[in-house]
Amino acid sequence: MGPQVLIPVSLFAMIFGIVYLFFSTRNRERMALIEKGVDASIFLKGAGKGGSAWKVFVVNLAFLLIGSGVGIFLALLITTYTSLDDDAVYPSIIFIMAGVGLLGGFKTAKDLDKEQ
């Protein structure tokens, strides 16, 4: 049993552990609220905003991909017209532009939440 087998098994165990902790913790919180006599309608409040979460995810993903694409293009331009090292320019510009894209996505998603 070499490392080729341990990596997928440990990845599966990690994902299972995270999902198990999420659902067990959520169940314990709900049971504690029910024991205190809190109205069960608070569990349904998040159900109406399910579409909003997908919009935020799609907007952030779109801005991330746009930022990464612009970063690759800018890195290509910089390395073509300057004598800078390719190994340093590509990752730095891609990460910078991806961060700018995520920042733009965050601001856009915040505006989407205000509209609703």
Backbone as JSON, one array per atom type, in Angstrom:
{
  "sequence": "MGPQVLIPVSLFAMIFGIVYLFFSTRNRERMALIEKGVDASIFLKGAGKGGSAWKVFVVNLAFLLIGSGVGIFLALLITTYTSLDDDAVYPSIIFIMAGVGLLGGFKTAKDLDKEQ",
  "N": [[0.86, -1.18, 0.0], [1.1, 1.78, -1.15], [1.97, 5.31, -1.5], [0.35, 6.02, -3.6], [-2.13, 4.96, -3.16], [-2.83, 5.93, -0.68], [-3.28, 8.69, -0.94], [-5.78, 9.18, -2.47], [-7.51, 7.86, -0.67], [-7.16, 9.27, 1.73], [-8.02, 11.79, 0.88], [-10.74, 11.27, 0.33], [-11.54, 10.56, 2.94], [-11.12, 12.97, 4.26], [-12.97, 14.71, 2.98], [-15.36, 13.37, 3.62], [-15.26, 13.63, 6.43], [-15.49, 16.43, 6.76], [-18.06, 16.94, 5.67], [-19.6, 15.33, 7.38], [-19.13, 16.58, 9.9], [-20.27, 19.09, 9.37], [-23.04, 18.52, 8.94], [-23.71, 17.2, 11.35], [-23.17, 19.14, 13.28], [-24.97, 21.13, 12.49], [-27.36, 19.8, 12.95], [-27.24, 19.47, 15.75], [-27.34, 22.16, 16.58], [-29.89, 22.89, 15.68], [-31.48, 21.13, 17.17], [-30.97, 22.09, 19.75], [-32.11, 24.64, 19.58], [-34.79, 23.93, 19.16], [-35.35, 22.64, 21.57], [-35.3, 24.8, 23.25], [-37.57, 26.02, 22.54], [-37.84, 27.69, 20.36], [-39.27, 29.18, 17.45], [-39.83, 27.19, 14.56], [-39.7, 28.35, 12.1], [-37.43, 29.79, 11.57], [-35.62, 28.13, 10.36], [-36.36, 28.05, 7.75], [-35.83, 30.48, 6.63], [-33.42, 30.84, 5.2], [-33.95, 29.39, 2.91], [-35.33, 30.83, 0.98], [-33.41, 32.51, -0.06], [-31.75, 31.03, -1.65], [-31.28, 31.25, -4.4], [-29.86, 33.59, -4.52], [-27.36, 32.95, -3.43], [-26.25, 31.34, -5.41], [-26.06, 33.21, -7.46], [-24.14, 34.96, -6.44], [-21.94, 33.23, -6.26], [-21.55, 32.58, -8.99], [-21.02, 35.12, -10.07], [-18.66, 35.81, -8.68], [-16.96, 33.72, -9.56], [-16.93, 34.26, -12.31], [-15.68, 36.8, -12.38], [-13.22, 36.07, -11.27], [-12.18, 34.33, -13.24], [-12.1, 36.07, -15.43], [-10.26, 37.96, -14.44], [-7.99, 36.3, -14.19], [-7.55, 35.62, -16.87], [-7.02, 38.16, -17.99], [-4.72, 38.68, -16.55], [-2.94, 36.71, -17.55], [-2.74, 37.61, -20.18], [-1.64, 40.21, -19.78], [0.79, 39.47, -18.6], [1.97, 38.13, -20.72], [2.28, 40.28, -22.52], [4.05, 41.88, -21.01], [6.32, 40.22, -20.73], [7.0, 39.95, -23.39], [7.7, 42.51, -24.32], [9.6, 43.42, -22.55], [12.65, 42.76, -20.69], [12.23, 41.12, -18.55], [12.13, 38.3, -16.27], [10.46, 35.37, -17.23], [9.58, 33.41, -15.43], [9.04, 34.73, -13.09], [7.28, 36.78, -13.71], [4.83, 35.78, -14.82], [3.37, 34.17, -12.74], [3.08, 36.17, -10.74], [1.68, 38.36, -11.94], [-0.65, 37.06, -12.75], [-1.74, 36.22, -10.28], [-2.1, 38.72, -9.05], [-3.97, 39.98, -10.77], [-6.07, 38.13, -10.59], [-6.75, 38.5, -7.92], [-7.63, 41.16, -8.05], [-9.8, 40.74, -9.71], [-11.41, 39.13, -8.02], [-11.92, 40.98, -6.01], [-13.43, 42.86, -7.43], [-15.59, 41.18, -8.06], [-16.58, 40.71, -5.49], [-17.46, 43.27, -4.75], [-19.45, 43.64, -6.7], [-21.18, 41.51, -6.08], [-21.99, 42.33, -3.58], [-23.48, 44.54, -4.28], [-25.52, 43.22, -5.66], [-26.82, 41.91, -3.57], [-27.87, 44.08, -2.22], [-29.84, 44.93, -3.96], [-31.82, 43.06, -3.68]],
  "CA": [[0.0, 0.0, 0.0], [2.0, 2.93, -1.29], [1.35, 6.64, -1.46], [-0.64, 6.16, -4.66], [-3.42, 4.57, -2.6], [-3.13, 6.74, 0.5], [-3.74, 10.04, -1.3], [-7.23, 9.2, -2.69], [-8.22, 7.44, 0.54], [-7.15, 10.38, 2.69], [-8.88, 12.84, 0.34], [-12.11, 10.86, 0.58], [-11.78, 10.64, 4.38], [-11.2, 14.38, 4.63], [-14.25, 15.24, 2.5], [-16.4, 12.75, 4.45], [-15.21, 14.24, 7.76], [-16.02, 17.8, 6.71], [-19.51, 16.86, 5.47], [-20.17, 14.79, 8.6], [-19.12, 17.63, 10.93], [-21.23, 20.13, 9.0], [-24.42, 18.09, 9.2], [-23.93, 16.89, 12.77], [-23.23, 20.41, 14.01], [-26.23, 21.79, 12.14], [-28.42, 19.07, 13.64], [-27.16, 19.81, 17.18], [-27.83, 23.53, 16.76], [-31.34, 22.89, 15.51], [-32.09, 20.46, 18.33], [-30.88, 22.99, 20.9], [-33.12, 25.68, 19.41], [-36.11, 23.33, 19.35], [-35.52, 22.39, 23.0], [-35.56, 26.09, 23.91], [-38.9, 26.47, 22.15], [-37.78, 28.69, 19.31], [-40.12, 28.86, 16.31], [-39.11, 26.45, 13.52], [-39.68, 29.1, 10.84], [-36.1, 30.34, 11.33], [-34.89, 27.22, 9.49], [-36.8, 28.25, 6.37], [-35.43, 31.81, 6.15], [-32.35, 30.72, 4.21], [-34.41, 28.69, 1.71], [-35.74, 31.81, -0.02], [-32.25, 33.2, -0.6], [-30.89, 30.06, -2.31], [-30.9, 31.77, -5.7], [-28.87, 34.64, -4.31], [-26.05, 32.34, -3.21], [-25.72, 30.92, -6.71], [-25.68, 34.41, -8.21], [-22.88, 35.45, -5.87], [-20.9, 32.28, -6.67], [-21.3, 32.72, -10.43], [-20.39, 36.42, -10.29], [-17.27, 35.74, -8.22], [-16.22, 32.84, -10.47], [-16.74, 34.97, -13.57], [-14.65, 37.82, -12.19], [-11.94, 35.39, -11.07], [-11.69, 33.85, -14.53], [-11.75, 37.25, -16.23], [-9.01, 38.49, -13.89], [-6.89, 35.4, -14.54], [-7.3, 35.79, -18.31], [-6.34, 39.46, -18.19], [-3.38, 38.52, -15.99], [-2.12, 35.97, -18.52], [-2.5, 38.5, -21.31], [-0.69, 41.24, -19.37], [2.1, 38.85, -18.41], [2.51, 37.9, -22.07], [2.74, 41.57, -23.04], [5.21, 42.33, -20.25], [7.5, 39.42, -21.07], [7.35, 40.16, -24.8], [8.29, 43.83, -24.57], [10.64, 43.75, -21.57], [13.6, 41.67, -20.49], [11.96, 40.52, -17.24], [12.13, 36.85, -16.24], [9.12, 34.79, -17.39], [9.21, 32.62, -14.26], [8.57, 35.62, -12.02], [6.21, 37.68, -14.17], [3.55, 35.11, -15.03], [2.58, 33.92, -11.52], [2.77, 37.39, -9.98], [0.63, 39.13, -12.61], [-1.88, 36.27, -12.72], [-2.32, 36.31, -8.93], [-2.54, 40.1, -8.81], [-5.2, 40.23, -11.52], [-7.12, 37.29, -10.01], [-7.19, 39.2, -6.72], [-8.42, 42.32, -8.48], [-11.07, 40.2, -10.18], [-12.21, 38.73, -6.87], [-12.37, 42.2, -5.35], [-14.54, 43.36, -8.25], [-16.71, 40.28, -7.87], [-17.13, 40.95, -4.16], [-18.24, 44.52, -4.78], [-20.63, 43.41, -7.52], [-22.07, 40.64, -5.33], [-22.56, 43.16, -2.52], [-24.54, 45.34, -4.92], [-26.64, 42.31, -5.96], [-27.55, 41.67, -2.32], [-28.6, 45.3, -1.88], [-31.0, 45.03, -4.83], [-32.87, 42.14, -3.24]],
  "C": [[0.9, 1.23, 0.0], [1.25, 4.24, -1.24], [0.3, 6.85, -2.54], [-2.04, 5.82, -4.15], [-3.81, 5.48, -1.44], [-3.7, 8.11, 0.15], [-5.24, 10.05, -1.59], [-8.03, 8.82, -1.45], [-8.27, 8.59, 1.54], [-8.0, 11.55, 2.19], [-10.35, 12.51, 0.59], [-12.45, 10.98, 2.06], [-11.92, 12.1, 4.83], [-12.54, 14.98, 4.2], [-15.4, 14.67, 3.33], [-16.43, 13.39, 5.83], [-15.79, 15.64, 7.78], [-17.54, 17.78, 6.57], [-20.19, 16.35, 6.74], [-20.22, 15.85, 9.71], [-20.13, 18.72, 10.63], [-22.64, 19.72, 9.37], [-24.67, 17.77, 10.67], [-24.01, 18.17, 13.6], [-24.53, 21.15, 13.74], [-27.39, 21.12, 12.87], [-28.43, 19.41, 15.13], [-27.68, 21.22, 17.44], [-29.35, 23.58, 16.65], [-32.04, 22.23, 16.69], [-32.05, 21.35, 19.56], [-31.91, 24.11, 20.79], [-34.52, 25.15, 19.62], [-36.37, 23.08, 20.83], [-35.83, 23.68, 23.76], [-36.92, 26.65, 23.52], [-38.9, 27.56, 21.09], [-38.61, 28.22, 18.13], [-39.3, 28.21, 15.19], [-39.03, 27.22, 12.22], [-38.3, 29.7, 10.56], [-35.27, 29.43, 10.43], [-35.23, 27.45, 8.03], [-36.38, 29.6, 5.81], [-34.37, 31.74, 5.07], [-32.81, 30.09, 2.91], [-34.81, 29.67, 0.62], [-34.57, 32.49, -0.68], [-31.3, 32.25, -1.32], [-30.42, 30.54, -3.67], [-29.83, 32.84, -5.59], [-27.47, 34.07, -4.13], [-25.43, 31.89, -4.53], [-25.3, 32.11, -7.55], [-24.33, 34.94, -7.73], [-21.73, 34.55, -6.3], [-20.54, 32.46, -8.14], [-20.61, 34.04, -10.73], [-18.93, 36.38, -9.86], [-16.42, 34.85, -9.11], [-15.94, 33.54, -11.79], [-15.64, 36.03, -13.44], [-13.28, 37.21, -11.95], [-11.36, 34.93, -12.4], [-11.32, 35.01, -15.46], [-10.43, 37.84, -15.76], [-7.82, 37.63, -14.24], [-6.54, 35.53, -16.02], [-6.59, 37.09, -18.62], [-4.92, 39.39, -17.65], [-2.45, 37.78, -16.93], [-1.77, 36.86, -19.7], [-1.48, 39.59, -20.96], [0.71, 40.67, -19.16], [2.76, 38.56, -19.76], [3.04, 39.2, -22.67], [4.01, 42.03, -22.33], [6.46, 41.54, -20.63], [7.93, 39.6, -22.51], [8.13, 41.45, -24.98], [9.3, 44.27, -23.52], [11.59, 42.56, -21.44], [13.42, 41.01, -19.12], [11.86, 39.0, -17.37], [10.7, 36.31, -16.3], [8.66, 34.08, -16.12], [8.68, 33.48, -13.12], [7.35, 36.42, -12.45], [4.87, 36.96, -14.23], [2.79, 34.85, -13.74], [2.18, 35.21, -10.8], [1.64, 38.17, -10.64], [-0.7, 38.37, -12.58], [-2.53, 36.36, -11.34], [-2.82, 37.71, -8.62], [-3.87, 40.36, -9.51], [-6.35, 39.35, -11.03], [-7.65, 37.93, -8.73], [-8.02, 40.43, -7.03], [-9.79, 41.86, -8.98], [-11.98, 39.77, -9.04], [-12.72, 39.94, -6.09], [-13.53, 42.82, -6.12], [-15.77, 42.49, -8.12], [-17.37, 40.47, -6.52], [-17.98, 42.21, -4.15], [-19.51, 44.37, -5.6], [-21.65, 42.54, -6.78], [-22.73, 41.41, -4.18], [-23.68, 44.03, -3.08], [-25.74, 44.48, -5.28], [-27.48, 42.05, -4.72], [-28.36, 42.89, -1.91], [-29.88, 45.42, -2.7], [-32.15, 44.16, -4.33], [-33.36, 42.49, -1.9]]
}
